[in-house]
Amino acid sequence: MSATRTAQVQTKRRKRKESISKSAFRVKYLRRSRKLWNRYLNSRPWVNQLYESFLGIRPGQKIVDVGCGPGDFTRYLARLSEGNSKILGVDSNPESIKAGIADTKRAHLSHVVSYKLGDAYKIPIDDDYADLTCCRTLLMHLDDPLKAVREMARITKLGGHVVAVEQGKMGIYYDPNDKRFSRLSDQVWEAQLRGIRKLEGKEFRIGEKLPGIFQEAGLVDMKAEIQNNLYLASDPRQPLNDVKEELRFYLAFFKERMEKDRKYVVAGGLSNAKVSEYNKGYVSKIEGLLADDQKLRRDPTISTDALYIVSGMKPRQT
């Protein structure tokens, strides 16, 4: 084998290992976050009411969840339908599909939920199949979200709906006891968004753009809602152990990602020194809160983020 061919094979193997590693990390992260998500839903019953009202799921519908990952949102749709609809999750990652099938079996939802391997740009489903086609935090990871929405519209029946749930710009982090770090946090996040856009052509805060993308994809009668998530550690409605579990989770995730994400922040215009200052400050702050229960329960830091829920109808006459 020539040196060039050997190098090509090695590069291919390295990329495959990196892909498998990223896939395993994604599945691991989503599984670890599931408990927190379910706890969040239980503490905020109006979230379920929002989705039930907005999605308008009816018995006998065919629903497709595109970019389903290991199926958390897919199973959520099944629960909203009370087992009266057929839900199909589609994802391009075999490991995610495998995890989704296993988790769905454990949740006793295999009779209504199934999975299929497929790409968001070429969904392996016939035209006009679904009554409702959804995606959740998928478009933010794509360099051509319009192409994916057009595919979602293709597989949706005339008069059916396409729904996307994506992050938007409504995000706040503010610590009144450390205004400098609060400003630095904003700078890091904005730089990271610019860096991702520059290096990968992806828009992580795509929520506000959804109505325009839907319209360009040929959808009509757009409607929108917002799911706003607010975090305040001193909120007495949250048990202390729950607060600490969440902080440990977010800290572990941050430590796993912080050096990998550095390239985006730097590409977005922030210096390496600033990134290091932020990383060190974040870890120090969270570890300090975890080490002192009284300090944690008095912490006035507030953070929010928002998910935009946008729907468009496939015209009955095309």
ABEGO torsion letter per residue (X at the ends): XBAAAAAAAAAAAAAAAAAAAAAAAAAAAAAAAAAAAAAAAAABAAAAAAAAAAAGBBBGBBBBBBGAEAGAAAAAAAAAAGGABBBBBBBABAAAAAAAAAAAAAAGAAAABBBBBBBAABBBBBBGABABBBBBGAAAABABAAAAAAAAAAABBBGBBBBBBBBBABBBBBBAABAAAAAAAAAAAAAAAAAAAAAAGBBABAAAAAAAAAAAAGBBGBBBBBBBBBBBAABAABBAAAAAAAAAAAAAAAAAAAAAAAAAAAAAGBBAAAAAAAAAAAAAAAAAAAABAAAAAABABBBBBBBBBBBBBBBABX
